[in-house]
Amino acid sequence: MFADLLAINHTTSVYLHARTALSFMDKLSNLKATLATPSQNEDEIFKSLFSAQAGRVVAKVLSHHGGQRHDKLGKALKHCAETIFGAIHEHLSKALPNGHSERDRLELIRTFRNTTHGSFLRARQFEKAFATSAATIPPQLPHVPLLYAWALALDPEQILTL
């Protein structure tokens, strides 16, 4: 995970930013799945890390702990997390046909991740993502690992039990 964070910061390639960010998030979901009791499905954990609820938890952790250092820092980190998660969902909402839910947006992120996992796309996800939608990876997605790294450092229990 640390190597992924380092790699994100040492490339100017948009593609590599996205691939490495998804790799970080995949490793975080694997870690959470390994530690979970009772056991949980890693795919569901991966998707949940991008949910609006997860965004609120990350924003809350960053706000609380950042605010203990300086009020403006807590507010700025909270705003940053809310903006990034909100922009990701807005971007994906525009890419999908009308009537799609958060679950559909999260499944699309899973599909993006799995394009490098081989052919593990279920229920015609490839066709849905690339033939019937204007799906592109949200440009804000590479910022999510840094938010999670900070949140993990500040409150690991909150993030690992999310």
Secondary structure, 3 states (H helix, E strand, C coil): CHHHHHHHHCCCCHHHHHHHHHHHHHHHHHHHHHHCCCCCCHHHHHHHCCCHHHHHHHHHHHHHHHHHHCHHHHHHHHHHHHHHHHHHHHHHHHHCCCCCCHHHHHHHHHHHHHCCCCCCCCCCHHHHHHCCCCCCCCCCHHHHHHHHHHHHHHCHHHHHCC
